[in-house]
């Protein structure tokens, strides 16, 4: 495999980045070098070691760059490393996602992790957070809108959709499942928002097999999606409350919040909340207390329930 020796490769989109103070980047690199054990690298120890962790020449060798270039990085004299260099250093220091994000931030670059080949499992902390948000629907969307985690209220809210035996996808729920057209109170707004959200969240993963498979499925299965996708509209109308028409309890007005999950880059925690003390809240909370009657006809939008 070819190595990048600290040069800015042709087509590197970082050339126009503003120059930053490299001292913080250098301090971070020195701290990671000191914290990296030689035993984890596969290199053999040579002679007595006066410093903890790796030597500068060992980092440069493992990262495939010149020693002089790496020294300039640590000394703050080189402040615009390419993404190839940053990737190599992250690999050498075995950085976890938060550390990798910090490395890129200090170099004034944007870290975009590749789209996993399969939906990821949320860690216990995120799941606990979802279950701790009282009386709210919580679910996590990945960059192609796969719903990778839900709390009990979310499972109750989305129970009318046909179970597929796989992770649900918000876009296929909206465009390919017939339930979507009657479940979402204003389906037209939902379709626009869904396409805009899919474009925004998946734009960094163009060419990924999972993304392209989903787009092909949506294009072939929905003329509405084809038209909206061709428009390349990325406007999001998220100010208004979302209306759900649930076959078990009827009309529910919900406020929508979206939160980025730093421990899972590219994933968002979506929270639906009803107004406290409202009939909407009563109906929402009842979804965890009663099974959905799939034979019950859809309650009209203007109907009220006791």
C-alpha positions in Angstrom: 0.0 0.0 0.0 1.3 3.4 -0.9 2.2 5.8 1.9 1.6 9.5 2.1 4.8 11.3 3.2 3.2 14.4 4.5 2.6 16.0 1.1 -0.8 17.4 0.2 -2.1 15.0 -2.4 -3.7 16.1 -5.7 -7.3 16.9 -5.2 -7.0 17.3 -1.4 -9.9 19.5 -0.4 -8.1 20.8 2.6 -5.9 23.2 0.7 -8.3 26.1 1.3 -8.5 25.5 5.0 -7.5 28.4 7.1 -4.2 28.1 8.9 -4.6 27.3 12.6 -2.4 27.4 15.7 -0.5 24.1 15.6 0.5 24.1 19.2 -2.6 22.4 20.5 -2.4 19.8 17.7 1.3 19.2 18.6 0.4 18.8 22.3 -2.2 16.3 21.5 0.1 14.3 19.3 2.8 14.2 22.0 0.3 13.0 24.6 -1.0 10.2 22.3 2.6 9.2 21.4 3.5 9.0 25.1 0.4 6.9 25.8 0.9 4.4 23.0 2.8 1.2 24.0 5.5 -0.1 21.8 4.1 -3.6 22.5 0.9 -2.8 20.6 2.6 -1.7 17.4 4.5 -4.9 16.5 7.8 -3.0 16.5 10.8 -4.4 18.4 12.5 -2.4 21.1 16.0 -1.1 20.2 18.2 0.1 23.0 17.3 1.9 26.2 14.2 4.1 26.1 14.3 7.5 27.8 10.6 8.4 27.0 7.4 6.6 27.6 5.5 5.3 24.6 6.8 5.7 21.1 9.7 7.6 19.7 9.0 10.2 16.9 10.8 8.1 14.3 8.7 5.1 15.3 5.4 7.1 14.8 6.7 8.4 11.4 7.6 4.8 10.3 4.2 3.4 11.3 2.3 6.3 9.7 4.3 6.2 6.5 5.6 9.7 6.6 9.0 11.3 7.0 10.4 11.9 10.5 11.0 15.6 9.6 7.3 16.0 8.7 6.1 14.4 11.9 8.5 16.5 14.0 7.1 19.7 12.3 3.6 18.5 13.3 4.5 18.1 16.9 6.3 21.4 17.0 3.4 23.3 15.5 5.3 24.3 12.3 3.0 22.2 10.1 -0.7 23.0 10.7 -2.5 21.7 7.7 -2.0 17.9 7.5 -4.0 16.0 4.9 -6.8 13.6 5.8 -4.5 10.8 4.7 -2.0 11.9 7.4 -4.6 12.3 10.0 -6.0 8.8 9.2 -2.6 7.3 9.5 -1.9 8.9 12.9 -5.3 7.9 14.2 -4.4 4.3 13.2 -1.0 4.4 14.9 -2.4 5.8 18.1 -5.5 3.5 18.0 -7.8 6.5 18.6 -11.4 5.9 19.6 -14.1 8.0 18.0 -14.0 10.9 20.4 -10.2 11.2 20.2 -10.3 10.9 16.4 -12.9 13.7 16.2 -10.6 15.8 18.4 -7.6 15.1 16.2 -9.4 16.3 13.1 -10.9 19.3 14.9 -7.4 20.4 16.0 -6.3 20.2 12.4 -9.4 22.1 11.3 -10.7 19.1 9.4 -13.9 17.2 9.4 -13.8 13.6 10.4 -16.4 11.5 8.5 -16.3 7.8 9.5 -17.2 5.3 6.8 -20.8 4.0 6.8 -20.7 0.6 8.5 -21.6 -2.5 6.4 -24.5 -3.2 8.8 -26.5 -1.0 11.3 -24.5 -0.6 14.5 -25.7 -1.4 18.0 -26.0 1.6 20.3 -24.0 1.4 23.5 -25.6 1.0 26.9 -25.3 4.6 27.8 -27.4 5.8 24.8 -30.0 3.2 25.5 -30.2 4.2 29.2 -30.5 7.8 28.1 -33.4 7.0 25.8 -35.2 5.1 28.5 -34.6 7.9 31.0 -36.4 10.6 28.9 -39.8 10.4 30.6 -43.0 10.1 28.5 -41.2 10.6 25.2 -40.7 8.6 22.0 -37.0 8.1 21.4 -35.3 6.4 18.5 -31.9 6.6 16.9 -31.4 7.1 13.1 -28.1 6.3 11.4 -26.9 8.1 8.3 -29.2 6.3 5.9 -32.2 6.6 8.3 -32.1 3.0 9.6 -33.8 3.0 13.0 -31.1 1.3 15.0 -32.6 1.7 18.5 -36.1 2.5 20.0 -37.5 2.8 23.5 -40.8 1.3 24.5 -42.9 4.3 23.5 -41.3 4.4 20.0 -42.0 0.7 19.6 -45.7 1.3 20.5 -46.0 4.4 18.3 -44.6 2.6 15.2 -46.2 -0.7 15.8 -48.7 -0.3 12.9 -45.9 -0.8 10.4 -45.4 -4.2 8.8 -42.6 -5.9 10.8 -39.8 -6.9 8.4 -37.6 -9.0 10.7 -34.9 -6.4 10.0 -34.0 -3.0 11.3 -36.7 -0.6 10.2 -35.8 2.3 7.9 -37.7 5.6 8.2 -37.6 6.3 4.4 -39.0 2.9 3.5 -41.7 3.4 6.2 -42.7 6.7 4.6 -42.4 5.8 0.9 -42.8 2.1 0.5 -45.1 0.9 3.4 -48.8 1.7 2.6 -49.2 2.4 6.3 -47.1 5.5 6.0 -49.7 7.4 3.9 -52.3 7.1 6.6 -50.1 7.1 9.7 -48.4 10.5 9.1 -51.0 13.3 9.4 -49.4 15.4 6.7 -47.8 12.9 4.4 -46.7 15.5 1.9 -44.6 17.4 4.4 -43.2 14.2 5.8 -42.1 13.1 2.4 -40.2 16.4 1.7 -38.6 16.3 5.2 -37.6 12.6 4.8 -35.9 13.2 1.5 -34.1 16.3 2.7 -33.0 14.4 5.9 -31.8 11.4 3.9 -29.8 13.7 1.6 -28.3 15.7 4.4 -27.3 12.7 6.6 -26.1 10.4 3.8 -24.3 12.9 1.6 -20.9 11.9 3.0 -21.5 8.3 2.1 -22.3 8.4 -1.6 -21.1 5.2 -3.2 -21.5 3.2 0.0 -23.2 -0.2 -0.8 -25.8 0.2 1.9 -26.7 3.7 0.9 -26.9 2.9 -2.8 -29.0 -0.2 -2.2 -31.5 1.9 -0.2 -31.7 4.7 -2.8 -32.2 2.1 -5.6 -35.0 0.5 -3.6 -36.7 3.8 -3.0 -36.3 5.0 -6.6 -37.8 1.8 -8.0 -40.6 1.5 -5.5 -41.9 5.1 -5.2 -42.6 7.6 -7.9 -43.1 10.3 -5.2 -39.6 9.6 -4.0 -38.2 9.7 -7.5 -39.6 13.1 -8.1 -38.5 14.5 -4.8 -35.0 13.0 -5.1 -34.6 14.5 -8.6 -35.4 18.0 -7.2 -32.4 17.9 -4.9 -34.3 20.0 -2.3 -32.6 20.0 1.1 -35.0 22.3 3.0 -36.2 21.0 6.3 -39.5 22.1 7.8 -39.0 21.0 11.4 -40.7 23.9 13.2 -44.2 22.6 13.1 -45.4 19.7 15.3 -45.7 16.4 13.6 -49.2 14.8 13.5 -49.5 11.0 13.8 -52.8 9.1 13.2 -52.4 5.9 15.2 -55.0 3.2 14.5 -55.2 2.3 18.2 -55.6 5.8 19.8 -56.2 8.3 17.0 -54.6 11.7 16.4 -51.5 12.6 18.3 -49.6 15.9 18.0 -45.9 15.6 18.7 -43.0 18.0 18.9 -39.8 16.8 17.3 -36.2 17.3 18.5 -33.1 15.9 16.9 -29.8 15.5 18.8 -26.4 14.5 17.4 -24.8 11.5 19.2 -21.1 12.2 19.6 -20.3 8.7 20.6 -21.8 7.4 17.3 -20.9 9.9 14.6 -23.5 10.4 11.9 -26.3 9.1 14.2 -29.1 11.2 15.6 -31.4 10.7 18.6 -34.9 11.7 17.6 -37.3 12.6 20.5 -41.1 13.0 20.0 -42.8 14.8 22.9 -46.5 15.5 23.4 -47.6 18.6 25.4 -47.6 17.7 29.1 -51.1 17.1 30.5 -52.7 17.1 27.0 -55.0 14.5 25.4 -52.1 13.9 23.0 -49.9 12.9 25.9 -52.6 10.6 27.3 -53.0 8.8 23.9 -49.2 8.5 23.5 -48.7 7.0 26.9 -51.5 4.5 26.4 -49.5 2.9 23.6 -47.4 1.0 26.0 -50.4 -0.3 27.9 -52.5 -1.8 25.1 -51.9 -3.9 22.0 -52.6 -2.4 18.6 -55.8 -3.7 16.9 -54.6 -3.9 13.3 -58.3 -4.4 12.1 -59.4 -1.1 13.6 -60.1 1.5 10.9 -58.0 4.7 10.9 -59.4 7.5 13.1 -60.0 10.6 10.9 -57.9 13.6 11.6 -60.7 15.7 12.9 -62.1 13.0 15.2 -61.8 13.2 19.0 -61.6 10.4 21.4 -62.7 10.4 25.0 
